[in-house]
Amino acid sequence: MIDIEEQGVRSKGAFIMSGALKSERALGTGTEIKAEADGVDLTRGITLVLARVIAPQNEARFTVGRDWYLSNGRTLSMDVLPYTKEGRLFLPLRYVGLSMGVEPDNIKWNGSVATLVLGDKNVQVRPGSRQLVVNGSSIEMDVAAEFSQGRVMLPYRFIAEAFGASVDWDSSTRTVTMEL
């Protein structure tokens, strides 16, 4: 049921109306909506447009020099600091993976290669190499991944984009934002 109140009258008897759904049932294709007043069908000639805002599944923000990051509105700590080098923001692979929804069991380190698995994506990186391997295909990075502070560090953009995330850099706050 929709409760509609008359909000005002425009020329030729058109009404400005607002309403609120009183049902928690989701509206889908073919759902019929009726509104009437004094036995008059108020929905005749009206096109109803329903939209659902879909928020990103995962959003993360990392800032240079901070040992914490925001992931889906939560503040989480890291044991290393992000840093810039050669014009790139280097972040610890583990925390980037966690921020994108990679389960801890799907973040592996065998002593020479780091592997992250999320859904159908398998991403591998070797410190000292400019190659990022995504599902067996190699992508050339413009700088090499590093092993620093006990963590595999690499430019954020490459790993985020390997998983299909969008990336934005705010130079004024030195913060990178990822949405997946």
N, C-alpha and C positions, 0 to 999 in steps of 0.2 A: 504494500500500500504506500502511496506517496501522499503526503500532506502538502497541499499547495495553498499559499495565501496570495491574495491579490495585492500586488505591490504598487500598482499605479496604472493609470489608463493613458494610452497613447491615442493618437488620432485614429479614426475609423474603428474604434472599439477594440483595438489590440491591447492585450494585457502584458505587463512585465510580471513574470511569475518566478518564484523560487520554490524549491522543494527539497525535501530530505527523505531518503528511503527509510521506511520503518521496518524493513525486513533485512535480516542479515544474509538472506539468500543471495548468492552472486547473480548478477544479471548477465546473461549470455545472449548469443544470437537467437533471435526468435522470441525473446522474452517480451510479453505484451505489457505495456504500461497504459493505464487509463486514468484520465482525470476528468471529472465532470463537476458542474455546479448548477444547481437547480435543474437537473435533468439534461443539461446541455453538455455535449461532448467537447471538452476543451482541447483534446489532443488531435482533432481533425486538422490536417494541413500542417502539423508540426513535425519537424524532423528532430529526433532526439539523438544527440551524439554523446556517447559514453566513452570516457577515456580513463585509463588506469595509468598512473605514473609508476614507472618501474625504476627503482633505485638500483645503482650498481650493486652487484652481489658482494664485491669486496672493494673497499677503498682504503688506501694506506697513504700516510704522509711521513716522510723521513726528512730530517733537517741536518745539515752539516754541523758536526761538533756536538750533537746531542746523543746521549746514550739511551734514548727512548724514542719510540715512534707511535703514531696513532694508527690503529687498525680497526675499521668499522666503529669509530667513536671511542674505542678503549685505548688507554695509554699502556704500552707494554715496554719493558726494559730490554736492552741489549747489553752484551758484554764487550762490545767494541764500538768505536765511534766511526760514523761515516766521514769520508774525507774527499777532497777534490784533488785530482791529479790529471795533468794534460787536458784540462778543460772538461773533465768528466767527473760525475759524482760516483764514487765507489762505495758500495754497500755490501754488508755480509750476506752472502747467498742464502744462508739458512733463514735469516729474518725476512728477506724478500719473499722466499718461498712460503713461509708461515703466513705472511700478510696476504698472500694471494689464495690461501686456502689449502696449500699443500700440507698433508698430514705429516707429523714428525717422522713416522715410519717410512715415509716416501721421500725423505731427504737422506741421501747416502753419501758417505765418504770412504773410499777404499785406500786412502793414502796417496793417491795420485789424481783421481778423477772424482768430481762431485756430480751426483745425479739427483734430479728432482723429477717426480712423476705426479702429474695432475690430470685426471681424466685420461684422454687418449694422447697426451703430450708427455714425451720423455725428453728431458733436457740434460745435457752433459757439458761440463766445462772442466778444463785442466789448467791449474795455475801456471802462468808463464806462456800460455797459448792465446792466440787471437781467435781461435776457432770455438764457436758455440755450436754444439751438435744438437739439432732438434729432430727427433724421430729418424735419426740416421743421416739427415742432411746437414751439411756444414754451412754455417753462417760466419762470415768474416767480420770480426769486431775491429774497430779502429785503434783499440788499445788492448793489451793482454790482461787477462784475469791475473790476480795476484793472491799469494798466500801471505796474510799480514795479521798480526795480533792473534794468531791461532785460528783464523777463519779464512775461507775462500772469499775474496772480495772481487767484485766486478762492476762495470758500469750498469747502473740500474736499468736504463732504457733497454738494453739488450735482453736481459732476462725477463723483464716485464712484457716486452713486445713478443718474445718467444712464446709466451702463454696467451697472447691475444689481448693484452691489457693496453689501455691508452695511458700516456704519460704526459705530465705537464710539469714544467720547471718554473719556479718563481724566484728570479734572481735577487729580488729585494729581500726576501726572507731566507734565501738559500735552502728552499724546501722543494722536494719533488713529491708530486701526488700521482698515484696510480689508481685507475679504476678498471676492474675486471667484471 
